Amino acid sequence: MPTNFSHTSFSSTEVVLTWASPSPDVINRYNISYQRVGDCTEATSGTDSTSMTSITISGLEENIIYEFTLTATNNGGTSSPATHTLTTLSAGKILTI
């Protein structure tokens, strides 16, 4: 399972998520899904870049609580999910950690 799943910055419409690779496991794909807390609709992003440990997700709405879920897939299957929750900012603001 990927560790240290968090964000490095976010604004009213996007977030930069980061994580640490579950070394020494070989990863074939990372899958990121997200949804508004309390909403049934889920969006999914994936990456085939196994060395990638961050992703920018845009198109979010301002002042909304989102939950992001990250899993890693390899020949052994799919990892347990790591989750991260944050509330997007008001329009025009950016928070960098």
C-alpha positions, 0 to 999 in steps of 0.5 A: 500500500502506498504511504504518506498519502497527502497534499502539497498544495490546493486551491478552490479548483485543484489539488496536488496529491503526493505519496510514497511508493510501497518499496520494494514492491513493483507497482504496475499502476496507481489508481486515484478516485475521488468524490464529494463527501456525501455524494454517490458519484465518483471520478477516477484518475489513473497513471501507468507511470510507476515512478510517479508519486504525485498527481494534480487533479483539477476541475474541483468545486470551491468550498467542497469537502472531497475524499481521495482514495489511492490504491496500487496494483501489481501482479499480486493484486490491488493494495488496500486503499489509502485515503485523504480528505480536504476542503477546497478553498474559496475562489482565488486562494491557494494553500501550499504546505 
